[in-house]
Amino acid sequence: MKKLFITLGTVLVYLLVSIFTGWWAITWVIWVFYFVYMVADMYKNQ
């Protein structure tokens, strides 16, 4: 359930930043941080 909330939060932050700034091409950085978090969480749970 925690991962669901984190995913939804990431999507909301991405959309808000993209809509308010118009920087659709630059906000990929949010997804990079999300990817790093998910990889770290995966290794922690193993």
Stockholm file with secondary structure:
# STOCKHOLM 1.0

chainA/1-46         MKKLFITLGTVLVYLLVSIFTGWWAITWVIWVFYFVYMVADMYKNQ
#=GR chainA/1-46 SS CHHHHHHHHHHHHHHHHHHHHCCTTTTHHHHHHHHHHHHHHHHHHC
#=GC SS_cons        CHHHHHHHHHHHHHHHHHHHHCCTTTTHHHHHHHHHHHHHHHHHHC
//
